[in-house]
Amino acid sequence: MSDHPPTHLYLSSEKDDLFERGPWPKPFTFNDEVVRVFDDMVSRSVPLYYEVVAAAAHWAKAYYQPGTRLIDVGCSTGTFLELLGRFLKEPAVLVGIDNAPAMLTKAAEKLAHLQDRHQIELRCENAGDGSFTGSSVVVMNYTLQFLPLAERRPLLQAIYDGLAPGGLLFLSEKVKSGSPRIQETITHHYEAFKARNGYAQTEIERKKEALENVLVPLTYEQQIQMLRDTGFSHVDSLIRLHNFVSFVALK
């Protein structure tokens, strides 16, 4: 079975041209225009995106406890849940949480073919309003970074409290370096990565401006400490390239 989502799931996603010309989302928000191009945007903007999705699915399968729920916080268009649903042999409850209705519409389309095997729940709500009771796996890829700093610790605490003993949090985040010189080099190489994926420099600069004060990263060390302070006893990182890191944390 392929680790990557099948190509047909992306045929409905248009090319990301939001920042090419004319007015663009400012500040950045997950509106209908962003949803229209989201799958193309994330695959060209996040290093090792498909590898992260596949790793999350493998770890979720490994730590899933029968009779519990698997929850994707900020599920967007359902790419992770679709892959996980194909990985899991036994029926499971797959829960997707997102506060953008258009994202959930796309997710419902991707997950429709899994409804005969799994119970699918798509909930339109803010991450902080979600219930995590009865879960053994929670995945949160590139979602926590968009929340106000004051809301991040309480959300992680709610996830920790809701997880079954031995449960898994798979967390992917954009981080920043505590060294300005290293951060400058990271930014240079990340922008080169986006340029190689077809973004013009004007698009890169416009999106950076749109994301200012909307996506607020912590340092790698701050993120690890926040997970430990929440109660997770085993915390490590799996995947890291440029300023994007995937963490695993066990209860």
Phi, psi and omega in degrees: 000134182292142176283344182261148175300144180297147185302325186298339180292344185254001183295333181277351180273125179278164178296139179287105179235019188297331186250016181286314186202165176065196180291146178228162182302118183208113356291163184297134177212154182274068179273184184298327180293320178292317180300323181304325185244010193301313184299321176292318181300310186290325181289334180263349186250338184249115179302136176059033184302310182295323178296323178294315179299316180295317178298318179300320180293318179295316179292321178297318179297321182292327186254000179295132176251119183308139180090357177253180180255150171248123190239131175250112182269119188078052188290347181048237187269013171084015184300312180296313182297325179295315179295316179299318180299327176284329179291320187283127179279319183273153178299143182213165175261113180254120185245127174246130179243129175203148181260010177250108182305322180296325176299315183291330175297315177296318181298318180299323178294316181294325187267356185303323184285353180261356188292338178285340183257322186237159171271118183254126176235119177246119187243126178269098181198162176289150183305319183290347180265357184286155174255131183246007179299137177080019179256152172245344178221130171233128177246135179219094183260113174059042180242314183303325183297340180270352181274149173305146184306322183293341183265350188286311180299313178301324178293314178299324179294319179296321178295313180301313182296327183278337181291144172291155175307134184084004182287163187242135164248122175253114189235124174245135185216155165274131181239172177233158177273147174284350179259117179303323181293316178294320179299322178298318179291319177302313180299318179302312183288327177293317179293327175295322176300315180293323178296320178296335178270012170100003178275134174284159181299325178296322178295318180298315181292320180295317179293321177302317179295319181294329183274350182300129181067005174256312173257110184243102183278152169264172171281163177305314182295321179296321181292317177300316182295321179297320178296316180293319180296331180288336178130350180294124187272335180237114183229133177207169176247146183251313189229132178212128173212130185056237183251030178239131185224142172249127180250153168237139180222131183247141177274000000 
